Amino acid sequence: MLRRAFLTAIAAAILSPAISFAADLPDLKGRTVVVVTENAYPPLQFVDPGSGKAIGWEYDAMAEIAKRLNFKVEYQNTSWDAMIQAVADGQYDIGMTGISIKEERKQKVDFSDPYMRSEMFMLVRADETRFTDAKSFAAFDKGLVGAQAGTTPFYTVVYDVLDGNEQNPRVKLMETFGATVQALKTGDVDLVLTDGVAGKGYVDASGGTLKLIGGPLGGDDFGFIFKKGSDLVAPVNAAIAALKADGTFAKLDKTWFLDYKLGQ
């Protein structure tokens, strides 16, 4: 579908270069859409330590989607463990916080089409030599891993790295992703799983104290979430297709994953 959309966009640009992608998108006539996020997953969304402002890839993407679809965004914040249920209950219109598209989550909420592909990597302290990949970490029975319950890193470490026991005492549960990284830095845990995007950001900002090891541990697609039956799903999907086709998402990737340095 995305390939067809891309080819259609190229053909349209050749035949009618002055036509904007927005001209073919739904017009939501300035309605207010409440978007909730956790602000704890750089560089997708986080509070900039320099300015104190909430910024990130998802904020820029949502701003562009709102512009293309003609709606106003009102941002709210909530914790990860409350977000999916809150959106399912209609407290918010859209949830965004690097949410992996999972079949079990589809029982509660509707997902947009994917806007990003994520792969899990192992984030460790730079001086770590006791293990080098998932297999050697599993064998290192004193090794501890920090994770948020119910997240992709949690399930990946439990089922793809350890023994499938969600109560494994080697998994130390924490409230935010940032807390897991801080615990890693202070030596309270030995490993954090993160997608390569966020992991690279933390490594770049660490001043040489963190590194990524091993290969990717599977992948997930990220999507925005909506209350079941939301009339926003189709318009947002149309905007996602347009933003992929015209290169906007690729520009955001460069801005946030290559050019931006956390903590600058």
C-alpha positions as CSV (number, residue, x, y, z in Angstrom):
1,M,0.0,0.0,0.0
2,L,2.8,2.4,1.0
3,R,4.7,1.6,-2.2
4,R,1.6,2.3,-4.3
5,A,1.1,5.6,-2.4
6,F,4.8,6.5,-3.1
7,L,4.5,5.7,-6.8
8,T,1.2,7.6,-7.0
9,A,2.8,10.6,-5.3
10,I,5.7,10.6,-7.8
11,A,3.3,10.4,-10.7
12,A,1.2,13.3,-9.3
13,A,4.3,15.4,-8.8
14,I,5.4,14.9,-12.4
15,L,1.9,15.6,-13.9
16,S,0.9,18.5,-11.5
17,P,3.9,19.7,-9.5
18,A,2.0,22.6,-8.0
19,I,-0.5,20.4,-6.3
20,S,0.1,20.0,-2.6
21,F,-0.3,16.7,-0.8
22,A,-2.6,18.5,1.6
23,A,-5.1,19.1,-1.2
24,D,-6.0,15.5,-1.3
25,L,-6.2,15.0,2.5
26,P,-9.3,15.2,4.7
27,D,-10.1,18.6,6.2
28,L,-10.9,18.3,10.0
29,K,-12.0,22.0,9.9
30,G,-9.9,23.2,12.9
31,R,-11.2,20.8,15.5
32,T,-9.2,20.3,18.6
33,V,-7.5,16.9,19.0
34,V,-6.1,15.9,22.4
35,V,-2.8,14.0,22.1
36,V,-1.2,12.3,25.1
37,T,2.4,11.3,25.5
38,E,4.8,10.4,28.3
39,N,7.7,12.7,27.3
40,A,10.2,10.0,28.4
41,Y,11.5,8.4,25.2
42,P,14.1,10.5,23.4
43,P,14.5,11.4,20.7
44,L,10.8,10.6,19.9
45,Q,9.4,12.8,22.7
46,F,11.1,14.3,25.8
47,V,11.7,17.5,27.7
48,D,14.7,19.3,26.4
49,P,17.1,19.8,29.3
50,G,18.2,23.1,28.0
51,S,15.0,24.8,27.2
52,G,12.5,22.8,29.3
53,K,10.3,22.4,26.3
54,A,8.7,19.2,25.1
55,I,10.3,18.3,21.8
56,G,11.1,15.3,19.6
57,W,10.4,13.4,16.4
58,E,6.8,12.6,17.3
59,Y,6.1,16.2,18.2
60,D,7.3,17.4,14.8
61,A,5.5,14.6,13.0
62,M,2.2,15.4,14.8
63,A,2.6,19.1,14.1
64,E,2.9,18.3,10.4
65,I,0.0,15.9,10.5
66,A,-2.2,18.5,12.2
67,K,-1.2,21.1,9.6
68,R,-2.0,18.8,6.7
69,L,-5.4,17.7,8.2
70,N,-6.3,21.1,9.6
71,F,-6.7,20.3,13.3
72,K,-5.4,21.9,16.5
73,V,-3.4,19.8,18.9
74,E,-3.8,20.0,22.7
75,Y,-1.1,18.0,24.5
76,Q,-1.5,16.1,27.7
77,N,0.9,13.9,29.7
78,T,0.4,10.6,31.4
79,S,2.5,7.6,32.5
80,W,3.1,4.7,30.1
81,D,1.2,2.2,32.3
82,A,-2.0,4.3,32.2
83,M,-1.8,5.5,28.6
84,I,-3.3,2.7,26.5
85,Q,-6.3,2.3,28.9
86,A,-6.9,6.0,29.1
87,V,-7.0,6.3,25.3
88,A,-9.2,3.2,25.1
89,D,-11.6,5.0,27.6
90,G,-11.7,8.1,25.4
91,Q,-9.9,10.4,27.8
92,Y,-7.5,11.4,25.0
93,D,-7.9,11.3,21.2
94,I,-4.4,10.0,20.2
95,G,-1.6,8.4,22.1
96,M,2.0,8.8,21.0
97,T,5.1,7.5,22.8
98,G,6.8,5.0,20.5
99,I,4.0,2.5,20.9
100,S,4.7,-0.9,19.3
101,I,1.8,-2.3,17.2
102,K,0.8,-5.5,19.0
103,E,-2.1,-7.8,18.4
104,E,-3.0,-7.9,22.1
105,R,-3.1,-4.1,22.2
106,K,-5.4,-4.0,19.2
107,Q,-8.0,-5.6,21.5
108,K,-8.2,-2.3,23.4
109,V,-7.3,0.4,20.9
110,D,-7.0,1.1,17.2
111,F,-3.6,1.8,15.7
112,S,-2.5,4.0,12.9
113,D,-0.5,2.6,10.1
114,P,3.2,2.3,11.1
115,Y,5.2,5.5,11.0
116,M,8.6,3.9,12.1
117,R,10.3,0.6,12.4
118,S,12.1,-0.2,15.7
119,E,14.7,-2.9,16.6
120,M,15.7,-3.7,20.1
121,F,19.4,-3.4,21.1
122,M,21.4,-3.9,24.3
123,L,22.5,-0.7,26.1
124,V,25.2,-1.1,28.6
125,R,28.0,0.8,30.4
126,A,31.0,1.5,28.2
127,D,33.3,-0.6,30.4
128,E,31.0,-3.7,30.3
129,T,33.0,-6.8,29.4
130,R,31.2,-9.6,31.3
131,F,28.8,-10.2,28.4
132,T,28.6,-9.2,24.8
133,D,25.3,-10.3,23.5
134,A,21.9,-11.8,24.5
135,K,23.2,-15.3,24.9
136,S,26.1,-14.3,27.2
137,F,23.9,-12.0,29.2
138,A,21.5,-14.9,29.9
139,A,24.4,-17.0,31.0
140,F,25.6,-14.3,33.3
141,D,23.2,-15.1,36.1
142,K,24.2,-12.1,38.3
143,G,23.2,-9.7,35.5
144,L,20.2,-7.4,36.1
145,V,18.1,-5.6,33.5
146,G,15.9,-2.6,34.0
147,A,12.6,-2.3,32.2
148,Q,9.1,-0.8,32.3
149,A,6.4,-3.4,32.7
150,G,4.2,-4.0,29.6
151,T,6.7,-2.5,27.1
152,T,8.5,-4.1,24.2
153,P,11.8,-4.0,26.0
154,F,10.2,-5.9,28.9
155,Y,8.7,-8.6,26.8
156,T,11.8,-8.9,24.6
157,V,14.2,-9.4,27.6
158,V,11.8,-11.9,29.2
159,Y,11.0,-14.0,26.2
160,D,13.9,-13.5,23.8
161,V,16.8,-13.1,26.3
162,L,15.8,-14.8,29.6
163,D,13.6,-17.7,30.4
164,G,10.1,-16.5,29.7
165,N,9.2,-15.9,33.3
166,E,7.7,-12.4,33.7
167,Q,8.5,-12.5,37.4
168,N,12.2,-13.3,36.9
169,P,14.0,-11.5,39.7
170,R,16.7,-10.4,37.3
171,V,14.2,-8.0,35.7
172,K,14.0,-4.8,37.8
173,L,10.8,-2.9,37.0
174,M,10.8,0.9,36.9
175,E,8.3,3.5,36.1
176,T,9.9,5.3,33.1
177,F,12.5,4.5,30.5
178,G,14.6,7.3,31.7
179,A,14.7,5.7,35.1
180,T,16.1,2.5,33.6
181,V,18.9,4.3,31.9
182,Q,19.7,6.2,35.1
183,A,19.8,2.9,37.0
184,L,22.2,1.6,34.3
185,K,24.5,4.6,34.7
186,T,24.6,4.2,38.5
187,G,25.3,0.4,38.4
188,D,21.9,-0.6,39.9
189,V,21.3,-2.7,36.7
190,D,23.6,-4.0,34.0
191,L,21.5,-3.8,30.9
192,V,18.7,-1.9,29.4
193,L,17.0,-2.9,26.1
194,T,16.1,0.0,23.8
195,D,15.4,0.5,20.2
196,G,18.4,1.6,18.2
197,V,17.0,5.2,17.8
198,A,16.8,6.0,21.5
199,G,19.9,3.9,22.2
200,K,22.0,5.9,19.8
201,G,20.7,9.1,21.4
202,Y,21.7,8.0,24.9
203,V,25.1,6.8,23.7
204,D,25.8,10.1,21.9
205,A,24.8,12.1,25.0
206,S,26.7,9.9,27.5
207,G,30.2,11.3,27.1
208,G,31.6,7.9,26.4
209,T,30.0,6.2,29.4
210,L,27.4,4.0,27.5
211,K,27.5,1.8,24.4
212,L,25.3,-0.5,22.4
213,I,26.3,-4.2,22.1
214,G,25.2,-7.3,20.2
215,G,22.8,-7.4,17.2
216,P,19.2,-6.5,16.9
217,L,16.7,-8.6,19.0
218,G,13.8,-8.5,16.7
219,G,11.8,-5.5,15.4
220,D,8.4,-3.7,15.9
221,D,6.5,-1.1,14.1
222,F,5.5,2.1,15.9
223,G,2.0,3.5,15.5
224,F,-0.3,6.1,17.1
225,I,-3.2,4.8,19.1
226,F,-6.9,5.8,19.2
227,K,-10.1,4.9,20.9
228,K,-11.8,2.0,19.1
229,G,-13.8,3.2,16.1
230,S,-12.2,6.7,16.2
231,D,-12.9,8.8,13.1
232,L,-9.3,10.1,13.3
233,V,-7.7,6.8,12.2
234,A,-8.3,7.1,8.4
235,P,-7.3,10.8,8.2
236,V,-4.1,10.2,10.2
237,N,-3.3,7.2,8.0
238,A,-3.7,9.3,4.9
239,A,-1.4,12.0,6.4
240,I,1.2,9.4,7.3
241,A,1.2,8.0,3.8
242,A,1.7,11.5,2.4
243,L,4.5,12.4,4.8
244,K,6.3,9.2,3.9
245,A,5.9,9.8,0.2
246,D,7.0,13.4,0.1
247,G,10.1,12.9,2.2
248,T,8.9,14.7,5.4
249,F,9.5,11.7,7.6
250,A,12.9,11.2,6.1
251,K,13.8,14.8,6.9
252,L,12.7,14.3,10.5
253,D,14.8,11.1,10.7
254,K,17.8,13.1,9.8
255,T,17.0,15.9,12.2
256,W,16.4,13.8,15.2
257,F,18.5,10.6,14.7
258,L,21.6,12.0,13.0
259,D,21.9,15.8,13.7
260,Y,20.4,16.2,17.2
261,K,22.5,15.4,20.2
262,L,20.7,14.8,23.5
263,G,21.7,17.3,26.2
264,Q,23.1,19.9,23.8
